[in-house]
Amino acid sequence: MNKKIVFSISLVFGIILVVLGTMAFMNLPLPGFYLPKALAFLQALGDTGYMNYIMGIIQILVGLMFITRRYVALGAIILMPISFNIVIFHLFLDLKTIIPGLIIFALNVFILYTEHDKYKSLLRSK
C-alpha cells in the first residue's frame, strides 16, 4: 500500500485521537442526543472518577504514536479494546449514533492491517 496514504490516514487518525483524548479532561456535559440507557452508562463511567481520564490518556498516547509513526503497531493493539467497545456500546445502547464509532473502529483495523507484518512473531504457534 502507498506509504503516503498510510501516513496521511495515520496522521488524521492520530489527530482525532488526541482531540478526543483531550476532551476527556474538559469535563464536558454528556450530549443530550443519547438514549437514556446510553446516558446512564456514560454517567456511570464518569462517576468512577478515573475511567474517562484513563481512556483520555490512552487516546492521547496512541494518537501521538500514530502522528509520530513510532510504536504504531503497539498503539493499534492498545486502542483495539477501546474502539471495539465503542462499537459494542452503540450496538447495544444507542444504535442511531454508531457511525462515528464504526469509523474509529475501521481506522483502527486499517492501521492494524498496515502493521500486520509486525504481529507475525506474536501469532506464530510454537
N, C-alpha and C positions, 0 to 999 in steps of 0.2 A: 504494500500500500504506500502511496505517496507520503513521504515524511513531512512535507509542508502541510498537508491536510490533517494528518495525525497531530502535528504540533498545534495547528490552529484550533482543532476541536479540544485538545487537552488544555490549551490556554484559556479558551472561553469557559470550559467546564470548571477549571480551577478558579477563575474569577467569580463565577456563580457560587461556588462553594465558599469562597472567602466572604462574599457578601452575605450569604445565608448564615454562615457561622458567626459573623459579626452581629447580625440581627439578634442572635440568641442572647447577647449581653445587653440589649437595649430595653428589656422588659416591656416589649410592645404588647398591647392588648390583643387577646385572641380575636381572629377575624370572625365576624358575625355570620358569614355565609356557610359555615359548617353546620351539619346536623347536630342535634342535642347529644347523641352518643359520642360523636367525634369530639365535640367541645368538652364533654366530661372527661374523656380520655386525655386530651391535651392539658386540661386543668390539673388532672391527677399527676401527669408528668411534671408540670410546673410546680406543683405543691411539694414534690420531693425535695426541692431546694437545690438539687445538683444536676438533674438529668439534662435540662436544657443547656447548661454550661458545658457539661461533658460532650454532648453532641456538637455544640458550637466549636469547642476546641478541636475536636476530631475533624470537623468540616474545614476549619481554617488550616490545620496542618496538612490535610490531604490536598486541599486546594493549592497550598504553597508547593507541595510535592509536584503537582501537575503543572503549575506555572513554571517552576524552575527545571522541570524534567529530571528531577533527581528522586530516586526511590519510587518511581511511578507504579511499578508492579506491586510494591508493598502497599502503597496508598490505595490502589484499586481493590486490593484484598481487604484492607481495613474498612473501606467505605461500603463494601458489598452488603454486610448485615443491615446497615442503616438504610441504604437505597432499597433493599428488599422489603424491609419493614415499612417503609413509606408506601410502597405498593400494597402491601397487605392491609395497612391502616385504611387506605382508600377503598380497597375491595370490600372490606367488612363494615366500615363505619361511615364512609362518605364517597360513594362511587361517582357522584357528579363532578368531583374535583380531582379525578385521578390523572388527568393529562400531564400536569407538571411532574407528578411522581413517576409516571411512565417515562418521561423524558430524562429525568435524573437516572433512573434505572437503566435505560437504554444507553446513555452516555457511559455509565459505569461498565456495562457489559462490553461496549465498544473498546474502552480502554483496556479491560481485561483481555480482550481478543488481540489487541495490538501488542500486548506484552506476553502472549501465551508461551513464547519460547523460554521465558524466564521461569515458568512454572513446571517445566518438564521433569526436572530432578525431584520436585516435590510430589509429583503424581506417579512416579515410577514405582512399580511393585518390586519387592526385594527378590 
